[in-house]
Amino acid sequence: MNQLQNFTKGFLKENPVFVLLLGMCPVLGVTSSAINGLGMGLATTFVLVMSNTVVSLVKKQIPSKVRIPSFIVIIASFVTIVEMVMEGFLPELYNQLGLFIPLIVVNCLILGRAEAFASKNNFISSVIDGLGMGLGFTFALTLLGTVREMLGSGTIFNVSFVPENAQTFLLFVMPPGAFIALGFLIAFINRLKHKRA
């Protein structure tokens, strides 16, 4: 049951975006569409799971004085893998996400989970924590991207659902729209949590 709680806490109770407000740079920067949110979320999830795995396995070999730099090197290694794979196999998504892919290295969600959880727990717990937090982050980015794309372009995953001449709110695919949509989603999530309490 404890492992299940570790996995599910990233979705609502400790969602990195809607509750903890971590990793706001990619959240606001790349979620102009659902596909961008999903792509960035899955890339971050891969890095989070892999870095948590490695940190949990080598934590006893890392001297405490170089703990944080060591974690950053581990994270950067997996970000490089993600960047190269995405550039080779998903060039269109790679071009859309651009600079935000290398910035995964300094995403406070990943470094925070490495420091607060993986460095203090075993391999299995660290993998489950990374997967749960990563999928919660992916859920949040995809949801925000979907809302922004739906209101701003009249599409979801680039599939149009409104007539061609229908009016959309261009503001939502622009940077200010990210703040507005995120604010409303956080308010909605908080309302749900208070109703359940």
ChimeraX attribute file (.defattr): number of C-alpha atoms within 10 A of each C-alpha:
attribute: neighborCount
match mode: 1-to-1
recipient: residues
	/A:1	6
	/A:2	7
	/A:3	12
	/A:4	12
	/A:5	13
	/A:6	19
	/A:7	22
	/A:8	19
	/A:9	16
	/A:10	26
	/A:11	21
	/A:12	19
	/A:13	15
	/A:14	17
	/A:15	23
	/A:16	24
	/A:17	25
	/A:18	24
	/A:19	15
	/A:20	12
	/A:21	13
	/A:22	18
	/A:23	18
	/A:24	13
	/A:25	12
	/A:26	22
	/A:27	26
	/A:28	21
	/A:29	16
	/A:30	26
	/A:31	31
	/A:32	28
	/A:33	27
	/A:34	24
	/A:35	21
	/A:36	23
	/A:37	28
	/A:38	25
	/A:39	23
	/A:40	25
	/A:41	24
	/A:42	20
	/A:43	21
	/A:44	28
	/A:45	22
	/A:46	19
	/A:47	27
	/A:48	30
	/A:49	24
	/A:50	21
	/A:51	29
	/A:52	33
	/A:53	23
	/A:54	19
	/A:55	28
	/A:56	23
	/A:57	16
	/A:58	12
	/A:59	20
	/A:60	11
	/A:61	9
	/A:62	14
	/A:63	10
	/A:64	10
	/A:65	8
	/A:66	9
	/A:67	15
	/A:68	15
	/A:69	10
	/A:70	16
	/A:71	24
	/A:72	16
	/A:73	13
	/A:74	19
	/A:75	25
	/A:76	19
	/A:77	15
	/A:78	21
	/A:79	24
	/A:80	16
	/A:81	14
	/A:82	21
	/A:83	17
	/A:84	14
	/A:85	13
	/A:86	19
	/A:87	15
	/A:88	11
	/A:89	10
	/A:90	13
	/A:91	13
	/A:92	12
	/A:93	15
	/A:94	22
	/A:95	12
	/A:96	16
	/A:97	20
	/A:98	14
	/A:99	13
	/A:100	17
	/A:101	21
	/A:102	15
	/A:103	14
	/A:104	27
	/A:105	23
	/A:106	13
	/A:107	19
	/A:108	14
	/A:109	24
	/A:110	27
	/A:111	21
	/A:112	13
	/A:113	20
	/A:114	29
	/A:115	18
	/A:116	11
	/A:117	18
	/A:118	28
	/A:119	23
	/A:120	15
	/A:121	18
	/A:122	16
	/A:123	18
	/A:124	14
	/A:125	21
	/A:126	30
	/A:127	23
	/A:128	20
	/A:129	28
	/A:130	31
	/A:131	23
	/A:132	25
	/A:133	30
	/A:134	28
	/A:135	25
	/A:136	26
	/A:137	29
	/A:138	25
	/A:139	21
	/A:140	26
	/A:141	31
	/A:142	26
	/A:143	19
	/A:144	27
	/A:145	30
	/A:146	25
	/A:147	25
	/A:148	29
	/A:149	25
	/A:150	25
	/A:151	20
	/A:152	20
	/A:153	24
	/A:154	22
	/A:155	19
	/A:156	18
	/A:157	15
	/A:158	14
	/A:159	10
	/A:160	12
	/A:161	11
	/A:162	13
	/A:163	8
	/A:164	8
	/A:165	6
	/A:166	8
	/A:167	12
	/A:168	15
	/A:169	15
	/A:170	14
	/A:171	15
	/A:172	23
	/A:173	22
	/A:174	16
	/A:175	14
	/A:176	11
	/A:177	20
	/A:178	22
	/A:179	14
	/A:180	13
	/A:181	19
	/A:182	22
	/A:183	13
	/A:184	12
	/A:185	17
	/A:186	15
	/A:187	13
	/A:188	12
	/A:189	17
	/A:190	15
	/A:191	11
	/A:192	12
	/A:193	12
	/A:194	8
	/A:195	8
	/A:196	7
	/A:197	5
